[in-house]
Amino acid sequence: DARVTQTPRHKVTEMGQEVTMRCQPILGHNTVFWYRQTMMQGLELLAYFRNRAPLDDSGMPKDRFSAEMPDATLATLKIQPSEPRDSAVYFCASGSPRVIHNEQFFGPGTRLTVL
Amino acid sequence: AQSVTQLGSHVSVSEGALVLLRCNYSSSVPPYLFWYVQYPNQGLQLLLKYTSAATLVKGINGFEAEFKKSETSFHLTKPSAHMSDAAEYFCAVTRNFGNEKLTFGTGTRLTIIP
């Protein structure tokens, strides 16, 4: 059964440390989205990729965040250095032109706590 | 630009009562509209979607939504609430062509009173 997977599911780190979150999109999906969810801001789109190329990363703080797709089966979101305000749940979602009507499939999320 | 507004960040209904979650959208082009549900500590799951076919859309778990262009609304309803419906619900909009990003509302937390 095809699912988006994310690792790690939980991460606790100290301020200043580097954090890397990974996402495996559904096989065959060519679009990957990164979202951040917090109580205060709700669900925010950070960046998205199509065919591994970044299409829009305007929602992402450029000084400390970076997103890449090294290959079609892996997307990464990196924070360096991390800050307490980065504490949130980070979701990855994938989609495909063969999946009609722009439906996105969400992973279970990575819950990040920065102390 | 597109946007959605969800009226009511928290809604409480009694078990067996009607569920009504409100969503109004703004879009300069014909939209696709979605309702997603998020259970505690989980990702978002698609409930239903409007894609310009039928205006009344039926989804999973007994939910349905009606697209009303004149009111720019896409409200979510369920005739009889169940305890398992307690979750957060998100309305989202996108343009009606391929692989576009979704714009989400702020969410409505649904509580079911026994």
Boltz contact constraints between the chains, C-beta under 6 A:
constraints:
  - contact:
      token1: [A, 31]
      token2: [B, 99]
      max_distance: 6.0
  - contact:
      token1: [A, 42]
      token2: [B, 106]
      max_distance: 6.0
  - contact:
      token1: [A, 43]
      token2: [B, 104]
      max_distance: 6.0
  - contact:
      token1: [A, 45]
      token2: [B, 101]
      max_distance: 6.0
  - contact:
      token1: [A, 48]
      token2: [B, 101]
      max_distance: 6.0
  - contact:
      token1: [A, 91]
      token2: [B, 43]
      max_distance: 6.0
  - contact:
      token1: [A, 95]
      token2: [B, 99]
      max_distance: 6.0
  - contact:
      token1: [A, 97]
      token2: [B, 98]
      max_distance: 6.0
  - contact:
      token1: [A, 97]
      token2: [B, 99]
      max_distance: 6.0
  - contact:
      token1: [A, 101]
      token2: [B, 32]
      max_distance: 6.0
  - contact:
      token1: [A, 101]
      token2: [B, 49]
      max_distance: 6.0
  - contact:
      token1: [A, 101]
      token2: [B, 51]
      max_distance: 6.0
  - contact:
      token1: [A, 102]
      token2: [B, 32]
      max_distance: 6.0
  - contact:
      token1: [A, 102]
      token2: [B, 94]
      max_distance: 6.0
  - contact:
      token1: [A, 102]
      token2: [B, 100]
      max_distance: 6.0
  - contact:
      token1: [A, 103]
      token2: [B, 46]
      max_distance: 6.0
  - contact:
      token1: [A, 106]
      token2: [B, 43]
      max_distance: 6.0
  - contact:
      token1: [A, 106]
      token2: [B, 44]
      max_distance: 6.0
  - contact:
      token1: [A, 107]
      token2: [B, 43]
      max_distance: 6.0
  - contact:
      token1: [A, 108]
      token2: [B, 43]
      max_distance: 6.0
  - contact:
      token1: [A, 109]
      token2: [B, 43]
      max_distance: 6.0
